């Protein structure tokens, strides 16, 4: 085995990425304090062909040095929009037919491994503040609360890790259909 060279990876150009059909999901980042987490979200969204990222509340916005450093240019490929109020955004997306999926540990949550996306549905995955999690009002309005099963002594994952796990799981399940 050998590592592939950059020209062997067959990556899309920026223009190709912007015009290619995306997987039917968006990411909502609400009150994310770390610019590195925001940059990681962009990079993950690019890797897994996300339709759009919504940056809500105090979440940092591109262009920003720390976001760009972590995103490695994905902040220029992935569509994004700022929404001041996450609850209003969730209500708007529900009207547009998105299934709202709060990624949070709550009563009666669905474990990620049990989640099977509907074939024609569009999804919005909500990730909350690094300390306080998903906004309580959003949890109440969510169609489903997804929980990533964890088996160690810690009870949470970094948002960038959670976002990567959820995005890959969703895309992998869509590719099987």
FILOKE-672126 format. One record per residue (C-alpha): z, y, x; residue number from 1. Coordinates in nm, 3 decimals, always signed. Layout:
BEGIN
         w         v         u   pos
         Z         Y         X   NUM
...
***
This chain:
BEGIN
         w         v         u   pos
    +0.000    +0.000    +0.000     1
    -0.051    +0.360    +0.097     2
    +0.030    +0.693    -0.058     3
    -0.259    +0.856    -0.240     4
    -0.403    +1.180    -0.109     5
    -0.404    +1.486    -0.338     6
    -0.779    +1.457    -0.401     7
    -0.733    +1.095    -0.512     8
    -0.488    +1.182    -0.792     9
    -0.760    +1.307    -1.029    10
    -0.543    +1.592    -1.158    11
    -0.676    +1.832    -1.419    12
    -0.767    +2.183    -1.317    13
    -0.575    +2.467    -1.485    14
    -0.867    +2.535    -1.720    15
    -0.907    +2.165    -1.802    16
    -0.535    +2.136    -1.876    17
    -0.542    +2.437    -2.107    18
    -0.833    +2.294    -2.308    19
    -0.741    +1.924    -2.318    20
    -0.577    +1.778    -2.629    21
    -0.200    +1.762    -2.591    22
    +0.051    +1.515    -2.725    23
    +0.193    +1.626    -3.064    24
    +0.522    +1.775    -2.949    25
    +0.683    +2.100    -2.844    26
    +0.998    +2.167    -2.647    27
    +1.259    +2.420    -2.755    28
    +1.495    +2.549    -2.486    29
    +1.786    +2.742    -2.635    30
    +2.017    +2.958    -2.425    31
    +1.939    +2.780    -2.098    32
    +2.121    +2.961    -1.817    33
    +1.956    +2.802    -1.515    34
    +1.612    +2.928    -1.417    35
    +1.568    +2.604    -1.221    36
    +1.614    +2.406    -1.543    37
    +1.352    +2.625    -1.711    38
    +1.111    +2.571    -1.423    39
    +1.172    +2.196    -1.439    40
    +1.098    +2.203    -1.811    41
    +0.760    +2.362    -1.741    42
    +0.679    +2.105    -1.476    43
    +0.774    +1.817    -1.707    44
    +0.580    +1.971    -1.997    45
    +0.273    +1.987    -1.774    46
    +0.316    +1.628    -1.654    47
    +0.341    +1.495    -2.011    48
    +0.086    +1.726    -2.180    49
    +0.326    +1.912    -2.409    50
    +0.169    +2.151    -2.662    51
    +0.408    +2.437    -2.598    52
    +0.753    +2.543    -2.482    53
    +0.963    +2.781    -2.687    54
    +1.216    +2.980    -2.485    55
    +1.498    +3.101    -2.708    56
    +1.797    +3.331    -2.677    57
    +1.906    +3.402    -2.320    58
    +1.667    +3.147    -2.168    59
    +1.483    +3.302    -1.875    60
    +1.115    +3.388    -1.909    61
    +0.826    +3.368    -1.666    62
    +0.735    +3.528    -1.442    63
    +1.057    +3.476    -1.254    64
    +1.092    +3.371    -0.890    65
    +1.326    +3.076    -0.957    66
    +1.122    +2.946    -1.253    67
    +0.799    +2.965    -1.054    68
    +0.956    +2.798    -0.751    69
    +1.063    +2.493    -0.956    70
    +0.763    +2.486    -1.192    71
    +0.514    +2.471    -0.902    72
    +0.258    +2.659    -1.111    73
    +0.318    +2.480    -1.442    74
    +0.447    +2.810    -1.583    75
    +0.081    +2.915    -1.568    76
    -0.060    +2.602    -1.736    77
    +0.181    +2.526    -2.020    78
    +0.167    +2.749    -2.327    79
    +0.497    +2.919    -2.400    80
    +0.649    +3.171    -2.635    81
    +0.979    +3.356    -2.652    82
    +1.173    +3.332    -2.979    83
    +1.493    +3.532    -2.997    84
    +1.648    +3.331    -3.281    85
    +1.638    +2.952    -3.248    86
    +1.741    +2.889    -3.610    87
    +1.453    +3.101    -3.743    88
    +1.216    +2.921    -3.505    89
    +1.334    +2.579    -3.626    90
    +1.283    +2.686    -3.990    91
    +0.933    +2.814    -3.906    92
    +0.837    +2.492    -3.726    93
    +0.967    +2.283    -4.018    94
    +0.739    +2.483    -4.251    95
    +0.452    +2.404    -4.012    96
    +0.526    +2.032    -4.049    97
    +0.718    +1.962    -3.729    98
    +0.999    +1.707    -3.734    99
    +1.296    +1.872    -3.564   100
    +1.474    +1.649    -3.315   101
    +1.798    +1.792    -3.172   102
    +1.883    +1.613    -2.848   103
    +2.259    +1.602    -2.880   104
    +2.558    +1.371    -2.911   105
    +2.665    +1.390    -3.277   106
    +2.795    +1.164    -3.551   107
    +2.522    +0.932    -3.677   108
    +2.280    +1.022    -3.398   109
    +1.986    +0.794    -3.330   110
    +1.969    +0.640    -2.985   111
    +1.648    +0.732    -2.808   112
    +1.551    +0.368    -2.757   113
    +1.560    +0.320    -3.139   114
    +1.331    +0.616    -3.210   115
    +0.972    +0.533    -3.305   116
    +0.744    +0.834    -3.357   117
    +0.536    +0.838    -3.672   118
    +0.167    +0.814    -3.589   119
    +0.050    +1.144    -3.742   120
    +0.371    +1.348    -3.711   121
    +0.439    +1.648    -3.486   122
    +0.777    +1.678    -3.317   123
    +0.994    +1.959    -3.183   124
    +1.263    +1.848    -2.938   125
    +1.551    +2.095    -2.910   126
    +1.759    +2.119    -2.591   127
    +2.066    +2.341    -2.586   128
    +2.284    +2.532    -2.347   129
    +2.407    +2.348    -2.038   130
    +2.773    +2.386    -2.143   131
    +2.772    +2.414    -2.524   132
    +2.473    +2.197    -2.614   133
    +2.247    +2.245    -2.914   134
    +2.341    +2.527    -3.152   135
    +2.552    +2.393    -3.445   136
    +2.318    +2.548    -3.703   137
    +2.021    +2.375    -3.542   138
    +2.208    +2.043    -3.548   139
    +2.261    +2.092    -3.923   140
    +1.894    +2.175    -3.981   141
    +1.758    +1.898    -3.757   142
    +1.573    +1.611    -3.919   143
    +1.710    +1.372    -3.657   144
    +1.960    +1.402    -3.373   145
    +1.857    +1.196    -3.073   146
    +2.106    +1.071    -2.820   147
    +2.024    +0.926    -2.480   148
    +2.249    +0.622    -2.435   149
    +2.475    +0.657    -2.131   150
    +2.697    +0.392    -1.979   151
    +2.895    +0.557    -1.701   152
    +3.198    +0.783    -1.685   153
    +3.005    +1.107    -1.747   154
    +2.911    +1.208    -2.098   155
    +2.613    +1.429    -2.033   156
    +2.296    +1.463    -1.830   157
    +2.142    +1.773    -1.679   158
    +1.900    +1.931    -1.926   159
    +1.606    +1.884    -1.688   160
    +1.684    +1.513    -1.665   161
    +1.731    +1.480    -2.042   162
    +1.408    +1.665    -2.108   163
    +1.220    +1.437    -1.868   164
    +1.361    +1.121    -2.023   165
    +1.284    +1.231    -2.380   166
    +0.934    +1.358    -2.295   167
    +0.837    +1.042    -2.107   168
    +0.983    +0.818    -2.379   169
    +0.785    +1.003    -2.648   170
    +0.457    +0.997    -2.455   171
    +0.500    +0.631    -2.355   172
    +0.553    +0.534    -2.719   173
    +0.248    +0.740    -2.828   174
    +0.033    +0.571    -2.560   175
    +0.123    +0.228    -2.697   176
    -0.010    +0.314    -3.044   177
***
